[in-house]
Amino acid sequence: MLYLLLKAFHIIFMVSYFAGLFYLVRLFVYYKDTDSFPEEKKLILREQYLFMMRRLWNIITVPAFIIMTVCGITMIILNTGLLQTPWFHLKLMFLVGLFFYHYWAWKRVLEIKSLAGKDLSISNLKLRQYNEIATFLLFLIVVTVILKDYVIQNWWQLILGFFVLVFLITMTVKLVNKAKR
């Protein structure tokens, strides 16, 4: 029963964590979108976006990350057999990528905080592309966990499906940006 409760909390806080990441990077995009605004409007919006980023990061994203991680580690301790399964090794590899993405997002929050309303050096298009990284990681992690051994036996289908997903999302982002102009 404890293991199932931990799994439920792990999933619930994983959803909260990814929601926080998705919205956080979207706020980076909104912040960057203000570059061409009149100065007064730009400063007001940027102050509000920074306020939203800090609250989102400190109240939702980081606490969800901590609870998700603690539940995951506790499940590994309670079921050490997971460490013997190839699909779990693959999941751990994707989690390492997620932790790097988490670090990148945290560094952007600190950068924006230190800018005091000034322009970000990263392009709007790059931010929109980085916004999709969490989607790709979520896709890889969930598919690996749900399909387990099938993924290991048919890894090339996962890779192919991943590249198709990346292509479709990249094209969608480019089309939306083109239509926006």
N, C-alpha and C positions, 0 to 999 in steps of 0.2 A: 504494500500500500504506500509506504514512504517513497519508494522508487517512482511509482506512478504519479504521486503528487509532485515530486521533483521534476519529472518530465513535463507535467502540465505547466508548472511555473516556468520552466525553461522555455517552453514554447510561447507562453503568454508574454514573457519579458523579451523574448527574441522579436516578437511582433512589435512590441513597444520600442525596442531599440532601433529596429529598421525604420519604423515610422519617424523616429527622431532624426536618423541619418538622412532619410529622404527629404524631410522638410528643412533640415539645417542647410543642406547644400542648395536647396531651392532658395533659401534666404540669401545665400551668397550671390546667387544669380540676380535676385531682386536688388541687392545692394549695388552690384555692378551695373545694372540697368539704369541707375540714377546718374551715371557719368555725364550725360548730356542735359540733365535737368538744370533749371536756374538754381543758382547757389543757395538761396534760402530754402527752397523746396528740397533740394538735395540733402542739405544738412539735417533738416527735420526728419526726412525719411530714413536717412542713414542712422540717425540716433535711435529711431524706433526699431529698425532692423537689428541693430546691435543689441538693444534691450531684449528683443525676441530671441535672438541667437543665444545670449547668455542664459536666459530662463530655460529655453528648450534644452540646452546642453546640460545645465546644472540640475534641473528638476526632472527631466524625462530621460534624456539620452544616456547620461553617465550612470544614474541609478539603475536603469533598465539593463545596461551593459554589465554592471557589477552583479546584479541578481541573476541574470542569465548565465554569467560565467561561473558564479558560485554553485548554482544548480547543476551546471554541466560538469564541473570538476567533481562535485559530490556524487553524481551519477557514475562517473568513471571510477571513483573510489569504491562505490557499492557494487559495481559490475566491471571488474578489471578485465573480464573477457573481451570487452570492447577493444582493448588495446591490441588484441590478437587478430582482429578482422581487417582485411585490406580496405574495405569501404570506409572504415573509421579513420584509417590513415589518410585517405583522400579527403575526408571531411576536415581533418585537422590541418591539412595543407591549405584548404580554402579558408579556414579560420585564421591562419597566419596572414593570409591576404587581407582578410577583414580587419584584423588588428592594425595592419599598416594603413588601411583606409581610415580607420578610426583616428590614428595618429595624425594623418594628413588633415582630416577635418578639424581636429583640435588645434593644429598649428594655424589653420585659416582663421579660426575664431580668435586666437591670440593676435594674429596679424591685423585683423580688422579692428580689434580693440585698441591696438597700438597706433593705428592710423589716425585716430581722432577725426574721422569724417573725410579723410583723403581718399583718393582713388586707389583701387586695387591694381597691382601690376599684371595680374593674370587676365587673359581675354575672356570675354563673355562666352564665346564658343567653347573654350577649354573648360570653363565651369560647368556648362551644360553637358559636356561629354563626361566630366568627372561625376556628375550627378547620376549617371547611368551605371557606374562601377558597382554601387551597392546593389542595384538590380541584378547585375550579372552574378555577383557573389551569392545573393539570395537564391537565384536560380540554381547555381551549382551545388550549394549546400543542401537545399531541400530535395533536389532530384537525387543526389547521392544518398541521403538518408532514407528516402522513400523506396528507391529502387535497389539499394544495398548491393548485393552480390551481382545482380544483373548489370549494374554499372561497371563493375570490375571486369566481368566477362565480355562486355560489349562497350568498352571504354571509347572506342572510336565513334560510336553513335552519340555519346555524350559530348565529345569534342565537336563533332559535326553540328549537332543541335545547338551547342553553345555559340559556334561561329555564325550560324544562321540567325540566332537571336541577336548577337552583337551587330550583325549587318542590318537586320531589320530596325533595331533601335537607332543605330547610327543614321540610317537613311531617314527615319521618322524625324529625328532631331534636326537634320539638315533641311528637310522639307518644311518643318515648322518655322525654322529660322528664316528660310527663304520667303515663306508666305508672310512672315512678320514684317519683313522689310517692305 
